[in-house]
Amino acid sequence: MELNTNKVYIDVDRVIQAYNDKNPNEPKMTREKLAEILGVKTQVFSNWKSDRQKTPRFAKYMLILLELGDIPATEFIRERK
């Protein structure tokens, strides 16, 4: 299996839309709120999409792991206690 991961980026707008769709009774997620949660500036999202700033390398690895395992990331990414 070969997965083309040469040009990957994290599309936070899709994450925001999915969150808002799944949580219609909660306050809307925005780029500003997401940036605050992640501890980054909102500009980083546009930079990832336009390739002005490299997407974190782990994104490529995540694509491969998600395809290989064919399971949600929440099934294999764990928080240390």
N, C-alpha and C positions, 0 to 999 in steps of 0.2 A: 504494500500500500504506500502510495506517495501522496502526501498532502502538500499543496502549494501554499507555503506560508511566507513567501518572499515579501509581500507587501500586506501586512496586516495592520489594522488599527482597531481601537476600542470605540465602538459607536455608542456613546453614552446617551444619545438622543433616543435610541431604541430601548435602552434600559429605562430611561425616564418614562417613555410612552407605555411600556409594559407595566411598570409600577403603577402609573396613574390609571391604566385600564383595570388592573387587578384590585385597586384600592379606591373605588369611586367615592367613598365616604370619608376618606382621609384628606388632609391638606395636600394639594398638588405638589409633586416633586418638580423641582426646577434645576437648571444647571447650577444655579447659585447654591441651592441646598445640597446638591450632590457634591459640589466642590468642597463645601464646608465639611461634609461627612468624611470625604477622602483626604482632607487636609491639603488641598491643592488650590490653585487659582483657576477660575473658569476658563481662562485663555488656553490652558493645557489641552482641553478637549478639542478645540479648533486646531491647535497645533498638531495633535495626533492625526486628525482627519486629513489635514492638508500636507502632512509629512514635513512640516517645519521643525517638528520635534519628534524624535524617535519614540515610537510606542514601546513601552517597557517590554524587554525580551521575554518575560514570562508569558506574554499574550500568545506568542508562537507555540510555546510549549503547551499552553492550555488548549489550543485548537487540536493539537495532536492527541492529547490525553482524552479530550472529550470525544473525538472521533473513534479512537481505539476502544475506549470503555463503553461508548454508547450509553452513558448514564449522565445525569445532571451533575454539575460541579459540586453541588452540596452533598453528593454521595461520597466524594473522595477528598474534599478539602476540609480539614478538621482544625478546630481551634485548640491550641495547647492549653492544658490546665495547670 
